[in-house]
């Protein structure tokens, strides 16, 4: 993860969040790069690997209420209300798509350490639930903003899995990058709130990177078993 950014009154929280998601978000993780490779490449991911990813993403984000739903019950900022409604409705559709892809991709492949991996991801889910229900003003919104911004990278993996499984990807209707950063700017401006927003974002991005680490290790184990 990148170094903590010191916040001063007048700093643009939206610009800081943009830098954070670019530096620490899922796009920068090597597992997502593997998903984009040709399946015949040494580190390329096949359909069983993508089924594995979809299954664990379902464990992390497949249940309702999720991060955005919890944040909507914690936010007192009128400037975020419309964005939260749109984001929650759109993520409900993303959740349905995630389930569809998981079913189409098939069962998760047998891998050493299966039960411990499920325990790790369940703990991650609990950590996200606690984060999104924080009473610290700005924390839950930071997590929700991070999820919307980082989901574009997650969606790329899901779309690859969908195509490999023979189903057509559906459009993503989550608020776009600019609209999401505009909301961060609208609710920020106070150093304490900005720090809480940044904390919420960092924590969610860390959980996503932790998931990719788990999935990357599982894929490597399976390759070793096949050699």
N, C-alpha and C positions, 0 to 999 in steps of 0.2 A: 504494500500500500504506500501511497505517496506521503510525504511529510505533512503534518498538520498545518493548515493554513491559518495564520494569525488574522483575526478579524478586527477591524477598527471601524468606528462610526464613519459612514460614507462609502465603505467598500461595497462593491456590487456582488451580492450573494449569488445572483444568477450566473455571473461570469465564473465565480469560484466553483459552483456546482457543475457547470459545463466542463471546466478543466478536470474536475474530479472524475466525472463519468468517463471522460476520454482516457484518463490515465489509469484508473482503477476499475473501470467497468468490464463487462464480459467480452467486449470486442478485443481487448488486449490480452485475453487469456489464450494460451496455446491450444487448449482443447477445442475452442471455437474454430481455430485455424485448421485443426485436423478435420473437423466436420466439413469444411469447405473443400478439402482435398479430394482428388479422385480416389474412389474406394480401393483401387489397385495399388495406391501408394503405400509405402511401408507403414506410415502412421495414419493412413486414411481410415475413416470410420465406416464400417459396414452397417447394414440394417440392424443386426443384433446390438451393436454399440448404440445406435440411435434409439432403439427400443429401450435400452438401459437408461439413456438420458431422459426420455419421455416419462418413464416410470418414476424416476426420482424427482423430476420436476413436478409430477402430480403429487408426490408426497409433500413437496415444499409449498406449492402454490395451487393445488387442485381442490382445496376445500373452501367452503364459504362459512363464515366470513373470512376474508383475507386482509392483507395489509391495507389496501385502499378502503375497504369497508370499515375497518377499525378506525382508520384515520378520519373518516367522515364523521364518526361519532365523537371524536376528540377535538376537532377543529372548531375554533370560535371566530375564525376570520371569514367575514362575508366575502372578501375578495377571492377566497378559495372555493366557495360553495358550489358554483356552477361547474368549475373544473372537476371537483370531487364527484359530483353527480355523473358527469360525462365519463370520467375515468372509471368509476365503479361499474357503470352499465357496460362500458366497452370491455372491461376486464372479465365480466361475467361471460361475455362471448368468447374471450380468449381462453377462459377456463373450460368452456365446452369444447373448443377446438383442441385444446391440450388433451382432453379426455378422448376425443375422436382419434387423434394421432396415436395416442398410447395404445388404444385398442387395435388400430390398424397395423401398427408396427409389430405387434405380437408380444409374447412373454419376454420378460427380462432374462438375459442369458445367465446360466449358472456360473457363479464366480466365487472364488475363495473369499471368506470374510463377509458373506452376504448379510448376516444378521447384524454384525457390527456396523456395516454401512447404513443399514436402515435405521439403526439407533442414532447414528450421527446426524442423519438428515431429519429425523424426528426432533432431535434436540435443536437443530437449526430452525425448524418450523416453530418450535416453542419460543425461541429467541426472537423471531420475527413477530410473533403474536404479542410478546411483551413490549417490544419496541414500538409497534403500531398502536399500543394502548397506553403509552406513556402519558402522564399528566404534564410533563415538561413542555411548555408551549413551543411548537415548532418541530419537536422530535418526530412525532408521527407523520407530520407533513413531509419532513425530509425523507423518511422511508418511502412514503407513497410516491413522491417525486422521483426518487431514485429508481423505484420499480418501473415506473412509466418510461423513464429515459433509458434504462438498461434493457427493458423488455424487447427493444428492437433487435438487439443482438441475439437474445433468446429465441425470438421469433424466426430469425434466419435459420437457426438449427432446427426448429420445429417444421419449417417449410421444407427443408431438405429431407427430414424424416418422412413428411407427408408424401412427397414426390416418390421417394424410394418405396414407400408402402402402397403406392398406387392411388392416392387420393389427391384431389385438387386443393391447394392451399386457399384459404378464405382471406379476404382483405382484413387488415388490422385497423380498427377504428379508434384506437387510443389517441388522446390528445397529442398533437405533434410536439416536436422538440422546442420550437420557439414558444408556443402557447404555454408549455409546461414551465419553461424558464421565466416567462412573464409572470406566472402565478408566484413563483419563488420570489421574484423581485417585489411583487405587490404585497406579500405578507411579511417580507423581511424589512431590513433597515435598522432595526434595533440590534445592537451587538449580541445581547443574550439570546434573542430569538434566532439570529443568524448562526450562532454557534450550535444551537439545538438542531436547526435544520441541517447543518453540515454533519453533525454527529449522527443523525438519523440516516442520512445518505451513506456515510462511510460504513455504518454497521450493516446496512442492507447489501451494499456492494461486497463487503467482506464475506457475508453469508453466500452470496452467489459465487464468489471466487472459491470459497470452501467447497461448494458443490462441484464445481468444475475440477478441482483437485481430486475429489473422490472419484469422479467419473473417469478422469484421465488415468488414475492409478488402477481402476478396475479394468479398463481397456488394455492397459499394459500387461496386467496379470493374465488376461485371456490370450494375448499374443504370445506370451511366454509359454503358456500351456499348449499352444498349437505348434510351437517350434520343436 
